[in-house]
Amino acid sequence: MVIKRETREQARQLRAQGTPIIDIAKQLGVSKDTISDWTHDIELTPAQIEALKAKNHRSANQLIGAKAIKLKAREQRQKWQEAGRTKARENRLLHRIGCLLYWAEGAKRRNTIIFVNTDPEMMRLFMRFLREELRLDDEKVTLYLQCYTLVISEQEKIQQYWLDTLGLKTANLGTVYVKKANAQGQNKYPHGICTITVSSTELTMHIYGAIQEYVGFERPEWLF
């Protein structure tokens, strides 16, 4: 009870200084209704009232601004998807294959292309799609690898294997994760698991738009 009385007095002091009820509630960990009950009899000065009105106005404007920015970003993502749909209407074989491969194997993120597999031919084909159809520069690609060996020399061989397979450079290599083989000591992925990543909202949305155009469905949630 002593703690509650002290908290109540602190709330009244803050309110008398012109502090907004919601700020007092957050600071003291008490509900807004409780703060209102404790401070309903405190009269604010005209200057304090004007300060609260100004703060509320700024908060409202900030909220409106945030909504406008969010809407603008969504409209831009929609344009990038439309560009993907337009490209799909050209019905280029490699573009179709790359987009549908991503539909099957890619991670469905908003801002990043993430394509994971162990098949070197599939990974090589996807890199060709990125280069030839999406006009992607190699320096924008990052590879992440998962190895199943603790031997450093073997890890280095795996790294070089994927760099050679995909025609990339050491600078493209990101983190290499190491996991133990199974209990029998068997490793069914001798070259590990390779992940191609590209940080680009534009290209990610392009692929999503193209997939919908090729297959003939709508997936509004891909606009996020």
Buried (B, 14 or more C-beta within 10 A) or exposed (E): EEEEEEBBEBBBEBBBEBBBBEEBBEEBEBEEEBBBEBBEEBEBEEEBEEBBEEEEEEEEEEEEEEEEEEEEBEEEBEEBBBBBBEBBEEEEEEBBBBBBBBBEBBEBEEBBBBBBBBEBEBBEBBBBBBBEBBEBEBEBBBBBBBBBBEEEEBBEBBBEBBBEBBEBEEEBBEEBEBBEBEEEEEBEBEBBBBBBBBBBBBBBBBBBBBBBBBEEEEBEEBBB
